[in-house]
Amino acid sequence: MMESDNISRSQQVVSGQGTDHRVALITGANKGIGFEIARQLARAQVTVLLGARDSARGEAAAVALRSEGLDARFVHLDVSDAASVQHAAAIIGGWYGRLDILVNNAGINDAADGPPGSADIDAAKRVFDTNFFGPLAVTQAMLPLLRQAPAARIVNMSSTLGSLASNGDPASPYYGVRPIAYNASKAALNMLTVTLAEELRDATIAVNAVCPGYVSTDLNGHTGYLSPQDAAATPVRLALLTDASVTGRFISAEGDVPW
């Protein structure tokens, strides 16, 4: 299916439905945690936009949610491609004129990543392009739409591996896990969270980071012990927050995570 065909068909659906429901964009939403976040938000009566760089997989994921009676559609979005990010923002602006929820979920690791002394530099750049520069670009592009919402929410999908406190604590189970690019990219995402939360302090936009836990996904070869369904609960809760004062936090299912 051509992207233009997908846009045209989605516009026809939107034009007959109105825009009274909250609208959420989830990046990397065609599978794993992102897909489950989209499903749970849609079950909470949120219109979900599944951002994905693979058009076939993204559209298939949206079709799967619509088969459950949920309001979902695919938006082509490659977070590492500036033109793609801007195009997605233009599409969403044309459909709704606002965005209520942004979940920066898309993330990668790289087999050539490793300890600081041996990690491949090009691999580190690839990881940062998706895990940090991607969310930064998407957030900047979507901010004008988020500002149009009465109470917008931004959720950044981070990791305890991005916690400097945990990485520096010999008693921490994360102490010996040293993929420098992945860990540093999540630490940078955490910095984006706290600085953006402060920048938006006087707006009705809450910004939080989430550690979903060790989840069984393609990212770790399905070695995680949590299901995507369980892992999605905390980011969904933060996406649906009614209290904008809960902002600039790093949160897991167990509570606050040390920076």
C-alpha positions as CSV (number, residue, x, y, z in Angstrom):
1,M,0.0,0.0,0.0
2,M,1.3,3.4,-0.9
3,E,1.7,5.9,2.0
4,S,-0.5,8.4,0.2
5,D,-3.3,5.8,0.0
6,N,-3.0,5.1,3.7
7,I,-3.2,8.9,4.5
8,S,-6.2,9.4,2.3
9,R,-8.1,6.5,3.8
10,S,-7.3,7.5,7.3
11,Q,-8.4,11.1,6.6
12,Q,-11.8,9.7,5.5
13,V,-12.1,7.9,8.8
14,V,-11.2,10.9,10.9
15,S,-13.5,13.3,9.0
16,G,-16.5,11.3,10.1
17,Q,-15.6,10.9,13.7
18,G,-14.8,14.3,15.3
19,T,-12.0,15.2,17.6
20,D,-13.5,15.1,21.1
21,H,-11.4,12.1,22.2
22,R,-7.8,12.5,23.3
23,V,-5.2,11.7,20.6
24,A,-2.0,9.8,21.3
25,L,1.1,9.2,19.2
26,I,3.2,6.2,20.1
27,T,6.5,5.8,18.3
28,G,7.8,2.3,17.5
29,A,4.3,1.1,18.0
30,N,4.0,-1.8,15.6
31,K,5.2,-4.4,18.1
32,G,6.3,-5.0,21.7
33,I,5.7,-2.5,24.4
34,G,4.7,0.2,22.0
35,F,1.9,-1.8,20.5
36,E,0.6,-2.7,23.9
37,I,0.7,0.9,25.1
38,A,-1.3,1.8,22.0
39,R,-3.8,-1.0,22.8
40,Q,-4.3,0.0,26.5
41,L,-4.6,3.7,25.6
42,A,-7.2,2.9,23.0
43,R,-9.1,0.8,25.5
44,A,-9.2,4.0,27.6
45,Q,-11.1,5.7,24.8
46,V,-8.0,7.4,23.3
47,T,-7.5,7.7,19.6
48,V,-4.1,6.1,19.0
49,L,-1.7,6.8,16.2
50,L,0.8,4.0,15.7
51,G,4.1,5.5,14.5
52,A,6.4,3.0,12.7
53,R,9.0,3.2,10.0
54,D,7.9,0.0,8.3
55,S,4.6,0.8,6.6
56,A,3.4,-2.7,6.1
57,R,4.0,-3.6,9.8
58,G,2.6,-0.4,11.0
59,E,-0.6,-0.7,9.0
60,A,-0.9,-4.4,10.1
61,A,-0.7,-3.3,13.7
62,A,-3.3,-0.7,13.3
63,V,-5.6,-3.2,11.5
64,A,-5.1,-5.6,14.4
65,L,-6.3,-3.0,16.9
66,R,-9.2,-1.9,14.8
67,S,-10.3,-5.5,14.6
68,E,-10.7,-5.3,18.4
69,G,-13.0,-2.3,17.9
70,L,-10.4,0.2,18.9
71,D,-9.7,3.6,17.3
72,A,-6.2,3.2,15.8
73,R,-4.4,4.2,12.7
74,F,-0.9,4.1,11.3
75,V,1.3,7.1,10.8
76,H,4.6,6.6,8.9
77,L,7.3,7.8,11.2
78,D,11.1,7.1,11.2
79,V,12.4,8.9,14.3
80,S,15.9,9.0,12.8
81,D,14.7,10.7,9.6
82,A,14.0,14.5,10.0
83,A,11.8,14.7,6.9
84,S,9.7,11.7,8.1
85,V,9.3,13.4,11.6
86,Q,8.2,16.7,10.1
87,H,5.8,14.9,7.6
88,A,4.2,13.0,10.5
89,A,3.7,16.2,12.5
90,A,2.0,17.8,9.4
91,I,-0.3,14.9,9.0
92,I,-1.4,14.8,12.6
93,G,-1.9,18.6,12.6
94,G,-4.1,18.3,9.5
95,W,-6.1,15.5,11.0
96,Y,-6.7,16.8,14.5
97,G,-5.0,20.2,15.0
98,R,-3.5,19.0,18.4
99,L,-1.9,16.1,20.1
100,D,-2.8,15.1,23.7
101,I,-0.3,12.4,24.4
102,L,3.2,11.6,23.0
103,V,4.9,8.4,24.0
104,N,8.6,8.3,22.8
105,N,8.9,4.6,22.7
106,A,11.0,3.7,19.7
107,G,14.4,2.4,20.7
108,I,17.2,0.1,19.6
109,N,20.3,-1.6,20.8
110,D,23.2,-2.7,18.6
111,A,25.3,-5.9,18.6
112,A,28.5,-3.8,18.2
113,D,27.8,-1.8,21.3
114,G,29.7,-2.8,24.4
115,P,31.9,-1.5,27.2
116,P,33.5,1.9,26.7
117,G,36.9,0.5,25.9
118,S,35.6,-1.6,23.0
119,A,32.2,-0.3,21.7
120,D,32.0,0.4,18.0
121,I,31.7,4.2,17.5
122,D,29.4,3.9,14.5
123,A,27.2,1.6,16.5
124,A,27.1,4.2,19.3
125,K,26.0,6.8,16.8
126,R,23.2,4.6,15.5
127,V,21.9,3.9,19.0
128,F,22.0,7.6,19.9
129,D,20.2,8.6,16.6
130,T,17.2,6.5,17.6
131,N,17.3,6.5,21.3
132,F,18.0,10.2,22.0
133,F,18.1,12.3,18.9
134,G,14.9,10.6,17.7
135,P,12.8,11.5,20.7
136,L,14.3,15.0,20.7
137,A,13.3,15.5,17.1
138,V,9.9,14.0,17.5
139,T,9.2,16.1,20.7
140,Q,10.3,19.3,19.0
141,A,8.1,18.6,16.0
142,M,5.1,17.7,18.1
143,L,5.3,20.5,20.7
144,P,3.2,23.0,18.7
145,L,0.4,20.3,18.6
146,L,0.9,19.4,22.2
147,R,0.5,23.0,23.2
148,Q,-2.9,23.0,21.5
149,A,-4.1,20.3,23.9
150,P,-5.8,21.3,27.2
151,A,-3.5,19.0,29.2
152,A,-0.9,17.2,27.2
153,R,1.4,14.4,28.4
154,I,4.8,13.3,27.2
155,V,6.2,9.9,28.3
156,N,9.8,8.9,27.5
157,M,10.5,5.2,27.6
158,S,13.8,5.0,29.4
159,S,15.6,2.3,31.4
160,T,17.2,1.8,34.7
161,L,20.4,1.2,32.7
162,G,20.2,5.0,32.1
163,S,20.4,5.6,35.8
164,L,23.8,7.0,36.9
165,A,23.1,6.1,40.5
166,S,22.4,2.4,39.6
167,N,25.3,2.2,37.2
168,G,27.6,3.5,39.9
169,D,26.4,1.3,42.7
170,P,28.3,-2.0,43.0
171,A,25.2,-3.4,44.9
172,S,22.9,-2.7,42.0
173,P,22.0,-5.6,39.7
174,Y,22.6,-3.2,36.8
175,Y,26.2,-2.4,37.9
176,G,27.9,-4.9,35.5
177,V,25.7,-4.2,32.5
178,R,27.9,-1.9,30.4
179,P,26.7,-1.3,26.8
180,I,27.9,2.3,26.8
181,A,25.8,3.5,23.9
182,Y,22.5,2.1,25.1
183,N,23.1,3.2,28.7
184,A,24.3,6.6,27.8
185,S,21.5,7.2,25.3
186,K,18.9,6.4,28.0
187,A,20.8,8.7,30.5
188,A,20.5,11.4,27.8
189,L,16.8,10.7,27.4
190,N,16.5,11.2,31.1
191,M,18.2,14.6,30.9
192,L,15.8,15.5,28.1
193,T,12.9,14.6,30.5
194,V,14.0,16.8,33.4
195,T,15.0,19.8,31.3
196,L,11.9,19.7,29.1
197,A,9.7,19.3,32.2
198,E,11.3,22.5,33.6
199,E,11.0,24.3,30.2
200,L,7.3,23.5,30.2
201,R,6.7,24.1,33.9
202,D,4.2,26.9,33.2
203,A,2.4,25.0,30.5
204,T,-0.2,22.3,31.0
205,I,2.2,19.6,29.7
206,A,3.6,17.0,32.0
207,V,6.9,15.2,31.0
208,N,8.0,12.0,32.6
209,A,10.4,9.1,32.0
210,V,9.5,5.5,32.6
211,C,11.5,2.3,33.2
212,P,9.2,-0.5,32.1
213,G,11.4,-3.2,33.6
214,Y,13.1,-6.2,31.9
215,V,10.5,-6.9,29.3
216,S,10.4,-9.8,26.8
217,T,10.8,-8.1,23.5
218,D,12.9,-8.3,20.3
219,L,15.3,-5.8,21.8
220,N,16.6,-8.5,24.2
221,G,15.9,-11.6,22.3
222,H,12.8,-12.2,24.5
223,T,14.9,-12.9,27.6
224,G,12.9,-10.5,29.7
225,Y,10.7,-11.8,32.5
226,L,7.9,-9.2,32.1
227,S,5.2,-9.3,29.4
228,P,4.6,-6.2,27.2
229,Q,1.1,-6.1,28.7
230,D,2.5,-5.7,32.2
231,A,5.2,-3.3,31.1
232,A,2.7,-1.0,29.4
233,A,0.8,-0.3,32.6
234,T,3.0,2.4,34.0
235,P,3.6,4.4,30.8
236,V,-0.2,4.2,30.2
237,R,-0.9,5.5,33.7
238,L,1.5,8.5,33.2
239,A,0.0,9.2,29.7
240,L,-3.4,9.4,31.3
241,L,-2.4,11.5,34.3
242,T,-4.9,14.1,35.4
243,D,-2.3,15.9,37.7
244,A,0.1,18.0,35.7
245,S,2.2,18.6,38.8
246,V,3.6,15.0,38.4
247,T,6.3,16.0,36.0
248,G,10.1,15.6,35.6
249,R,10.0,12.2,37.3
250,F,11.7,8.9,36.5
251,I,9.2,6.2,37.4
252,S,8.9,2.4,37.4
253,A,6.1,0.1,38.6
254,E,7.8,0.1,42.0
255,G,8.0,3.9,42.3
256,D,10.7,6.5,41.6
257,V,13.9,5.4,40.0
258,P,17.1,7.3,41.1
259,W,18.6,9.4,38.3
